[in-house]
Amino acid sequence: MAEVYGFEARLAALYPGNHNVRPWIRQPLQGLRDRGWLAFNRRGSYRRTT
C-alpha cells in the first residue's frame, strides 16, 4: 500500500475536488482482490495471484 500511496499527491493534483484520494485508491485494489487477481497478505500488503 505504501508504494501505491506514493501516487496520492499526483492523483490529488489531478483531481483537486476529490478529498477522498486514499479510499479512491483502495477501492480498485479491493475489487481486484474480490475478483481473485490480488491476494491480501496482511494489513496494507497485497500480492498478485495471476
PyMOL Python script that loads the backbone (N, CA, C, O; Angstrom):
from pymol import cmd

cmd.read_pdbstr("""\
ATOM      1  N   MET A   1       0.810  -1.174   0.000  1.00  0.00           N
ATOM      2  CA  MET A   1       0.000   0.000   0.000  1.00  0.00           C
ATOM      3  C   MET A   1       0.861   1.247   0.000  1.00  0.00           C
ATOM      4  O   MET A   1       0.509   2.248  -0.625  1.00  0.00           O
ATOM      5  N   ALA A   2       1.975   1.195   0.690  1.00  0.00           N
ATOM      6  CA  ALA A   2       2.849   2.373   0.731  1.00  0.00           C
ATOM      7  C   ALA A   2       3.297   2.750  -0.681  1.00  0.00           C
ATOM      8  O   ALA A   2       3.375   3.931  -1.020  1.00  0.00           O
ATOM      9  N   GLU A   3       3.587   1.750  -1.488  1.00  0.00           N
ATOM     10  CA  GLU A   3       4.011   2.017  -2.863  1.00  0.00           C
ATOM     11  C   GLU A   3       2.878   2.670  -3.665  1.00  0.00           C
ATOM     12  O   GLU A   3       3.112   3.611  -4.423  1.00  0.00           O
ATOM     13  N   VAL A   4       1.677   2.175  -3.498  1.00  0.00           N
ATOM     14  CA  VAL A   4       0.534   2.719  -4.219  1.00  0.00           C
ATOM     15  C   VAL A   4       0.197   4.117  -3.704  1.00  0.00           C
ATOM     16  O   VAL A   4      -0.128   5.009  -4.488  1.00  0.00           O
ATOM     17  N   TYR A   5       0.275   4.306  -2.394  1.00  0.00           N
ATOM     18  CA  TYR A   5       0.003   5.623  -1.821  1.00  0.00           C
ATOM     19  C   TYR A   5       1.041   6.652  -2.249  1.00  0.00           C
ATOM     20  O   TYR A   5       0.821   7.850  -2.070  1.00  0.00           O
ATOM     21  N   GLY A   6       2.146   6.224  -2.799  1.00  0.00           N
ATOM     22  CA  GLY A   6       3.133   7.139  -3.341  1.00  0.00           C
ATOM     23  C   GLY A   6       2.569   7.989  -4.474  1.00  0.00           C
ATOM     24  O   GLY A   6       3.130   9.035  -4.802  1.00  0.00           O
ATOM     25  N   PHE A   7       1.475   7.553  -5.068  1.00  0.00           N
ATOM     26  CA  PHE A   7       0.816   8.292  -6.140  1.00  0.00           C
ATOM     27  C   PHE A   7      -0.257   9.243  -5.621  1.00  0.00           C
ATOM     28  O   PHE A   7      -0.900   9.941  -6.405  1.00  0.00           O
ATOM     29  N   GLU A   8      -0.448   9.274  -4.327  1.00  0.00           N
ATOM     30  CA  GLU A   8      -1.535  10.072  -3.746  1.00  0.00           C
ATOM     31  C   GLU A   8      -1.424  11.552  -4.099  1.00  0.00           C
ATOM     32  O   GLU A   8      -2.421  12.156  -4.496  1.00  0.00           O
ATOM     33  N   ALA A   9      -0.270  12.138  -3.969  1.00  0.00           N
ATOM     34  CA  ALA A   9      -0.111  13.573  -4.254  1.00  0.00           C
ATOM     35  C   ALA A   9      -0.392  13.869  -5.725  1.00  0.00           C
ATOM     36  O   ALA A   9      -1.032  14.869  -6.047  1.00  0.00           O
ATOM     37  N   ARG A  10       0.081  13.011  -6.606  1.00  0.00           N
ATOM     38  CA  ARG A  10      -0.155  13.214  -8.038  1.00  0.00           C
ATOM     39  C   ARG A  10      -1.649  13.124  -8.360  1.00  0.00           C
ATOM     40  O   ARG A  10      -2.177  13.940  -9.115  1.00  0.00           O
ATOM     41  N   LEU A  11      -2.320  12.133  -7.785  1.00  0.00           N
ATOM     42  CA  LEU A  11      -3.756  11.996  -8.022  1.00  0.00           C
ATOM     43  C   LEU A  11      -4.538  13.157  -7.418  1.00  0.00           C
ATOM     44  O   LEU A  11      -5.503  13.633  -8.015  1.00  0.00           O
ATOM     45  N   ALA A  12      -4.128  13.610  -6.246  1.00  0.00           N
ATOM     46  CA  ALA A  12      -4.796  14.758  -5.620  1.00  0.00           C
ATOM     47  C   ALA A  12      -4.640  16.001  -6.480  1.00  0.00           C
ATOM     48  O   ALA A  12      -5.557  16.818  -6.563  1.00  0.00           O
ATOM     49  N   ALA A  13      -3.491  16.151  -7.119  1.00  0.00           N
ATOM     50  CA  ALA A  13      -3.276  17.302  -8.004  1.00  0.00           C
ATOM     51  C   ALA A  13      -4.120  17.185  -9.274  1.00  0.00           C
ATOM     52  O   ALA A  13      -4.624  18.188  -9.779  1.00  0.00           O
ATOM     53  N   LEU A  14      -4.273  15.972  -9.785  1.00  0.00           N
ATOM     54  CA  LEU A  14      -5.083  15.765 -10.986  1.00  0.00           C
ATOM     55  C   LEU A  14      -6.572  15.935 -10.719  1.00  0.00           C
ATOM     56  O   LEU A  14      -7.320  16.366 -11.596  1.00  0.00           O
ATOM     57  N   TYR A  15      -7.000  15.594  -9.506  1.00  0.00           N
ATOM     58  CA  TYR A  15      -8.411  15.654  -9.126  1.00  0.00           C
ATOM     59  C   TYR A  15      -8.555  16.479  -7.853  1.00  0.00           C
ATOM     60  O   TYR A  15      -8.806  15.923  -6.784  1.00  0.00           O
ATOM     61  N   PRO A  16      -8.399  17.804  -7.951  1.00  0.00           N
ATOM     62  CA  PRO A  16      -8.402  18.644  -6.746  1.00  0.00           C
ATOM     63  C   PRO A  16      -9.725  18.641  -5.988  1.00  0.00           C
ATOM     64  O   PRO A  16      -9.738  18.959  -4.799  1.00  0.00           O
ATOM     65  N   GLY A  17     -10.815  18.302  -6.619  1.00  0.00           N
ATOM     66  CA  GLY A  17     -12.099  18.255  -5.936  1.00  0.00           C
ATOM     67  C   GLY A  17     -12.318  16.978  -5.142  1.00  0.00           C
ATOM     68  O   GLY A  17     -13.264  16.892  -4.359  1.00  0.00           O
ATOM     69  N   ASN A  18     -11.465  15.992  -5.330  1.00  0.00           N
ATOM     70  CA  ASN A  18     -11.598  14.713  -4.636  1.00  0.00           C
ATOM     71  C   ASN A  18     -10.841  14.789  -3.314  1.00  0.00           C
ATOM     72  O   ASN A  18      -9.611  14.832  -3.297  1.00  0.00           O
ATOM     73  N   HIS A  19     -11.578  14.804  -2.212  1.00  0.00           N
ATOM     74  CA  HIS A  19     -10.960  14.875  -0.892  1.00  0.00           C
ATOM     75  C   HIS A  19     -10.857  13.499  -0.243  1.00  0.00           C
ATOM     76  O   HIS A  19     -10.591  13.391   0.954  1.00  0.00           O
ATOM     77  N   ASN A  20     -11.067  12.455  -1.028  1.00  0.00           N
ATOM     78  CA  ASN A  20     -11.009  11.079  -0.534  1.00  0.00           C
ATOM     79  C   ASN A  20     -10.084  10.251  -1.409  1.00  0.00           C
ATOM     80  O   ASN A  20     -10.473   9.196  -1.909  1.00  0.00           O
ATOM     81  N   VAL A  21      -8.871  10.724  -1.592  1.00  0.00           N
ATOM     82  CA  VAL A  21      -7.951  10.066  -2.514  1.00  0.00           C
ATOM     83  C   VAL A  21      -7.576   8.673  -2.034  1.00  0.00           C
ATOM     84  O   VAL A  21      -7.565   7.734  -2.830  1.00  0.00           O
ATOM     85  N   ARG A  22      -7.270   8.518  -0.753  1.00  0.00           N
ATOM     86  CA  ARG A  22      -6.878   7.188  -0.265  1.00  0.00           C
ATOM     87  C   ARG A  22      -7.983   6.148  -0.436  1.00  0.00           C
ATOM     88  O   ARG A  22      -7.709   5.056  -0.935  1.00  0.00           O
ATOM     89  N   PRO A  23      -9.213   6.444  -0.045  1.00  0.00           N
ATOM     90  CA  PRO A  23     -10.268   5.456  -0.312  1.00  0.00           C
ATOM     91  C   PRO A  23     -10.454   5.197  -1.803  1.00  0.00           C
ATOM     92  O   PRO A  23     -10.765   4.077  -2.210  1.00  0.00           O
ATOM     93  N   TRP A  24     -10.265   6.223  -2.608  1.00  0.00           N
ATOM     94  CA  TRP A  24     -10.382   6.108  -4.056  1.00  0.00           C
ATOM     95  C   TRP A  24      -9.294   5.180  -4.608  1.00  0.00           C
ATOM     96  O   TRP A  24      -9.512   4.488  -5.602  1.00  0.00           O
ATOM     97  N   ILE A  25      -8.132   5.168  -3.966  1.00  0.00           N
ATOM     98  CA  ILE A  25      -7.042   4.262  -4.354  1.00  0.00           C
ATOM     99  C   ILE A  25      -7.363   2.834  -3.905  1.00  0.00           C
ATOM    100  O   ILE A  25      -7.164   1.881  -4.659  1.00  0.00           O
ATOM    101  N   ARG A  26      -7.854   2.695  -2.691  1.00  0.00           N
ATOM    102  CA  ARG A  26      -8.123   1.361  -2.132  1.00  0.00           C
ATOM    103  C   ARG A  26      -9.238   0.627  -2.851  1.00  0.00           C
ATOM    104  O   ARG A  26      -9.179  -0.595  -2.992  1.00  0.00           O
ATOM    105  N   GLN A  27     -10.242   1.340  -3.305  1.00  0.00           N
ATOM    106  CA  GLN A  27     -11.428   0.699  -3.891  1.00  0.00           C
ATOM    107  C   GLN A  27     -11.092  -0.232  -5.051  1.00  0.00           C
ATOM    108  O   GLN A  27     -11.556  -1.372  -5.046  1.00  0.00           O
ATOM    109  N   PRO A  28     -10.304   0.193  -6.055  1.00  0.00           N
ATOM    110  CA  PRO A  28      -9.986  -0.751  -7.135  1.00  0.00           C
ATOM    111  C   PRO A  28      -9.141  -1.939  -6.661  1.00  0.00           C
ATOM    112  O   PRO A  28      -9.266  -3.046  -7.186  1.00  0.00           O
ATOM    113  N   LEU A  29      -8.285  -1.701  -5.669  1.00  0.00           N
ATOM    114  CA  LEU A  29      -7.488  -2.811  -5.141  1.00  0.00           C
ATOM    115  C   LEU A  29      -8.391  -3.851  -4.488  1.00  0.00           C
ATOM    116  O   LEU A  29      -8.179  -5.053  -4.649  1.00  0.00           O
ATOM    117  N   GLN A  30      -9.384  -3.393  -3.760  1.00  0.00           N
ATOM    118  CA  GLN A  30     -10.318  -4.325  -3.130  1.00  0.00           C
ATOM    119  C   GLN A  30     -11.139  -5.070  -4.183  1.00  0.00           C
ATOM    120  O   GLN A  30     -11.441  -6.251  -4.014  1.00  0.00           O
ATOM    121  N   GLY A  31     -11.499  -4.384  -5.262  1.00  0.00           N
ATOM    122  CA  GLY A  31     -12.213  -5.049  -6.347  1.00  0.00           C
ATOM    123  C   GLY A  31     -11.369  -6.126  -7.001  1.00  0.00           C
ATOM    124  O   GLY A  31     -11.865  -7.211  -7.304  1.00  0.00           O
ATOM    125  N   LEU A  32     -10.094  -5.831  -7.219  1.00  0.00           N
ATOM    126  CA  LEU A  32      -9.189  -6.838  -7.792  1.00  0.00           C
ATOM    127  C   LEU A  32      -9.010  -8.008  -6.839  1.00  0.00           C
ATOM    128  O   LEU A  32      -8.919  -9.157  -7.271  1.00  0.00           O
ATOM    129  N   ARG A  33      -8.960  -7.720  -5.543  1.00  0.00           N
ATOM    130  CA  ARG A  33      -8.873  -8.793  -4.544  1.00  0.00           C
ATOM    131  C   ARG A  33     -10.119  -9.657  -4.597  1.00  0.00           C
ATOM    132  O   ARG A  33     -10.025 -10.884  -4.563  1.00  0.00           O
ATOM    133  N   ASP A  34     -11.297  -9.026  -4.681  1.00  0.00           N
ATOM    134  CA  ASP A  34     -12.556  -9.775  -4.711  1.00  0.00           C
ATOM    135  C   ASP A  34     -12.675 -10.635  -5.965  1.00  0.00           C
ATOM    136  O   ASP A  34     -13.339 -11.671  -5.940  1.00  0.00           O
ATOM    137  N   ARG A  35     -12.042 -10.222  -7.056  1.00  0.00           N
ATOM    138  CA  ARG A  35     -12.068 -10.997  -8.305  1.00  0.00           C
ATOM    139  C   ARG A  35     -10.976 -12.066  -8.351  1.00  0.00           C
ATOM    140  O   ARG A  35     -10.918 -12.850  -9.298  1.00  0.00           O
ATOM    141  N   GLY A  36     -10.113 -12.103  -7.338  1.00  0.00           N
ATOM    142  CA  GLY A  36      -9.078 -13.117  -7.270  1.00  0.00           C
ATOM    143  C   GLY A  36      -7.780 -12.744  -7.954  1.00  0.00           C
ATOM    144  O   GLY A  36      -6.897 -13.592  -8.079  1.00  0.00           O
ATOM    145  N   TRP A  37      -7.627 -11.499  -8.407  1.00  0.00           N
ATOM    146  CA  TRP A  37      -6.404 -11.065  -9.080  1.00  0.00           C
ATOM    147  C   TRP A  37      -5.324 -10.676  -8.082  1.00  0.00           C
ATOM    148  O   TRP A  37      -4.132 -10.767  -8.377  1.00  0.00           O
ATOM    149  N   LEU A  38      -5.750 -10.241  -6.895  1.00  0.00           N
ATOM    150  CA  LEU A  38      -4.827  -9.884  -5.828  1.00  0.00           C
ATOM    151  C   LEU A  38      -5.193 -10.682  -4.596  1.00  0.00           C
ATOM    152  O   LEU A  38      -6.355 -11.037  -4.395  1.00  0.00           O
ATOM    153  N   ALA A  39      -4.204 -10.961  -3.780  1.00  0.00           N
ATOM    154  CA  ALA A  39      -4.446 -11.621  -2.504  1.00  0.00           C
ATOM    155  C   ALA A  39      -3.978 -10.681  -1.397  1.00  0.00           C
ATOM    156  O   ALA A  39      -2.947 -10.018  -1.519  1.00  0.00           O
ATOM    157  N   PHE A  40      -4.739 -10.637  -0.335  1.00  0.00           N
ATOM    158  CA  PHE A  40      -4.413  -9.806   0.807  1.00  0.00           C
ATOM    159  C   PHE A  40      -3.481 -10.593   1.712  1.00  0.00           C
ATOM    160  O   PHE A  40      -3.859 -11.647   2.225  1.00  0.00           O
ATOM    161  N   ASN A  41      -2.266 -10.094   1.915  1.00  0.00           N
ATOM    162  CA  ASN A  41      -1.307 -10.772   2.782  1.00  0.00           C
ATOM    163  C   ASN A  41      -1.518 -10.411   4.242  1.00  0.00           C
ATOM    164  O   ASN A  41      -1.738 -11.275   5.091  1.00  0.00           O
ATOM    165  N   ARG A  42      -1.447  -9.139   4.509  1.00  0.00           N
ATOM    166  CA  ARG A  42      -1.645  -8.604   5.850  1.00  0.00           C
ATOM    167  C   ARG A  42      -2.040  -7.148   5.672  1.00  0.00           C
ATOM    168  O   ARG A  42      -2.102  -6.660   4.544  1.00  0.00           O
ATOM    169  N   ARG A  43      -2.301  -6.465   6.741  1.00  0.00           N
ATOM    170  CA  ARG A  43      -2.736  -5.071   6.653  1.00  0.00           C
ATOM    171  C   ARG A  43      -1.773  -4.261   5.792  1.00  0.00           C
ATOM    172  O   ARG A  43      -0.583  -4.154   6.088  1.00  0.00           O
ATOM    173  N   GLY A  44      -2.323  -3.692   4.716  1.00  0.00           N
ATOM    174  CA  GLY A  44      -1.543  -2.843   3.837  1.00  0.00           C
ATOM    175  C   GLY A  44      -0.652  -3.584   2.851  1.00  0.00           C
ATOM    176  O   GLY A  44       0.203  -2.968   2.216  1.00  0.00           O
ATOM    177  N   SER A  45      -0.835  -4.895   2.709  1.00  0.00           N
ATOM    178  CA  SER A  45       0.038  -5.668   1.824  1.00  0.00           C
ATOM    179  C   SER A  45      -0.782  -6.614   0.962  1.00  0.00           C
ATOM    180  O   SER A  45      -1.522  -7.461   1.463  1.00  0.00           O
ATOM    181  N   TYR A  46      -0.631  -6.449  -0.349  1.00  0.00           N
ATOM    182  CA  TYR A  46      -1.294  -7.308  -1.323  1.00  0.00           C
ATOM    183  C   TYR A  46      -0.222  -7.978  -2.181  1.00  0.00           C
ATOM    184  O   TYR A  46       0.913  -7.510  -2.262  1.00  0.00           O
ATOM    185  N   ARG A  47      -0.603  -9.073  -2.810  1.00  0.00           N
ATOM    186  CA  ARG A  47       0.286  -9.697  -3.785  1.00  0.00           C
ATOM    187  C   ARG A  47      -0.552 -10.121  -4.981  1.00  0.00           C
ATOM    188  O   ARG A  47      -1.737 -10.424  -4.844  1.00  0.00           O
ATOM    189  N   ARG A  48       0.064 -10.140  -6.138  1.00  0.00           N
ATOM    190  CA  ARG A  48      -0.613 -10.552  -7.364  1.00  0.00           C
ATOM    191  C   ARG A  48      -0.752 -12.066  -7.358  1.00  0.00           C
ATOM    192  O   ARG A  48       0.180 -12.774  -6.974  1.00  0.00           O
ATOM    193  N   THR A  49      -1.907 -12.569  -7.781  1.00  0.00           N
ATOM    194  CA  THR A  49      -2.138 -14.010  -7.754  1.00  0.00           C
ATOM    195  C   THR A  49      -1.996 -14.645  -9.127  1.00  0.00           C
ATOM    196  O   THR A  49      -1.780 -15.854  -9.213  1.00  0.00           O
ATOM    197  N   THR A  50      -2.109 -13.874 -10.208  1.00  0.00           N
ATOM    198  CA  THR A  50      -2.028 -14.470 -11.543  1.00  0.00           C
ATOM    199  C   THR A  50      -0.752 -14.075 -12.241  1.00  0.00           C
ATOM    200  O   THR A  50      -0.517 -14.487 -13.377  1.00  0.00           O
TER     201      THR A  50
END
""", "prot")
cmd.dss("prot")
cmd.show_as("cartoon", "prot")
cmd.util.cbc("prot")
cmd.orient("prot")
